[in-house]
Amino acid sequence: MSNNPRVSVFMPVYNAGHYLREAIDSILQQTFIDFEFVIVNDGSTDESESIILSYSDPRIKYINNPQNLGLIASLNIGMETCLGEYIVRMDQDDVSMPNRIEQQV
């Protein structure tokens, strides 16, 4: 039996400070709780990293690219990290309804 989460929520981030807190909060407040939250910071030069690091939720897996590699490279890095049976893609400037993951699962 695996200890992996049922769902991996995966969000690449690049200079998203203006929207990021709302996006992260909308995932952490989901009604479905068996998930990991993989966030790949793609060399942001704004406050994105400090916003991500301000969270202490153990479901968050933070990956920091020291320089901007681009969306495709960040997507590949994040996908390799995801352990869930299902993957939910989240954009840095989106907000998910509280039951999004529950309904998708």
C-alpha positions as CSV (number, residue, x, y, z in Angstrom):
1,M,0.0,0.0,0.0
2,S,1.4,3.4,-1.0
3,N,1.6,6.5,1.2
4,N,1.3,8.7,-1.8
5,P,-1.4,11.3,-1.9
6,R,-4.4,10.6,-4.1
7,V,-4.0,13.9,-5.9
8,S,-1.1,16.1,-6.9
9,V,-2.0,19.7,-7.4
10,F,0.7,21.3,-9.6
11,M,1.3,25.0,-10.1
12,P,4.2,26.6,-12.0
13,V,4.9,30.2,-10.9
14,Y,6.7,33.1,-12.6
15,N,6.4,36.6,-11.2
16,A,2.9,36.1,-10.0
17,G,3.0,38.0,-6.8
18,H,-0.1,40.0,-7.5
19,Y,-2.4,36.9,-7.7
20,L,-0.4,34.2,-6.0
21,R,-1.8,34.3,-2.4
22,E,-5.4,34.0,-3.6
23,A,-4.4,31.1,-5.9
24,I,-2.6,29.2,-3.1
25,D,-5.3,29.8,-0.6
26,S,-8.0,28.5,-3.0
27,I,-6.1,25.2,-3.1
28,L,-5.3,24.9,0.5
29,Q,-9.0,25.5,1.4
30,Q,-10.2,22.6,-0.7
31,T,-12.9,20.2,0.7
32,F,-10.8,17.3,-0.6
33,I,-7.7,17.0,1.6
34,D,-5.7,14.0,0.3
35,F,-3.4,16.0,-1.9
36,E,0.1,17.4,-2.2
37,F,0.6,20.8,-3.7
38,V,3.7,21.0,-5.9
39,I,4.7,24.6,-6.6
40,V,7.6,25.3,-9.0
41,N,8.9,28.8,-8.8
42,D,10.6,29.5,-12.1
43,G,13.2,32.1,-11.1
44,S,10.7,34.8,-10.2
45,T,12.2,38.2,-9.6
46,D,9.2,39.6,-7.7
47,E,7.8,38.7,-4.3
48,S,6.5,35.2,-5.5
49,E,9.1,33.2,-3.6
50,S,8.5,35.1,-0.3
51,I,4.8,34.6,-0.7
52,I,5.2,30.8,-1.2
53,L,7.6,30.5,1.7
54,S,5.2,32.3,4.0
55,Y,3.0,29.1,4.0
56,S,3.8,26.3,6.4
57,D,1.3,23.8,5.2
58,P,3.0,20.3,5.0
59,R,1.1,19.5,1.7
60,I,3.2,22.1,-0.1
61,K,6.3,20.8,-2.0
62,Y,8.3,23.8,-3.1
63,I,10.8,23.7,-5.9
64,N,12.8,26.7,-6.8
65,N,14.5,27.1,-10.2
66,P,17.4,29.5,-9.5
67,Q,16.8,31.0,-13.0
68,N,13.9,31.3,-15.3
69,L,13.8,28.1,-17.4
70,G,10.4,28.8,-19.1
71,L,7.0,27.2,-18.7
72,I,7.7,23.9,-20.5
73,A,10.8,23.1,-18.4
74,S,9.0,24.0,-15.2
75,L,6.1,21.8,-16.2
76,N,8.4,18.9,-16.8
77,I,10.2,19.4,-13.5
78,G,6.8,19.6,-11.6
79,M,5.4,16.6,-13.4
80,E,8.4,14.5,-12.4
81,T,7.8,15.5,-8.7
82,C,4.1,14.7,-8.5
83,L,3.3,11.5,-6.6
84,G,-0.5,11.5,-6.8
85,E,-2.7,9.1,-8.7
86,Y,-4.3,12.1,-10.4
87,I,-2.8,15.5,-11.3
88,V,-4.7,18.7,-11.0
89,R,-3.1,21.6,-13.0
90,M,-3.4,25.0,-11.4
91,D,-2.4,28.3,-13.0
92,Q,-0.8,31.0,-10.8
93,D,-3.5,33.5,-11.5
94,D,-6.5,31.2,-11.1
95,V,-8.8,30.6,-8.2
96,S,-10.4,27.2,-7.6
97,M,-13.8,26.7,-6.1
98,P,-13.6,25.0,-2.7
99,N,-14.9,21.6,-4.1
100,R,-13.0,21.6,-7.3
101,I,-10.7,18.7,-6.5
102,E,-13.5,16.7,-4.8
103,Q,-15.7,17.0,-7.9
104,Q,-12.8,16.0,-10.2
105,V,-11.8,13.0,-8.2
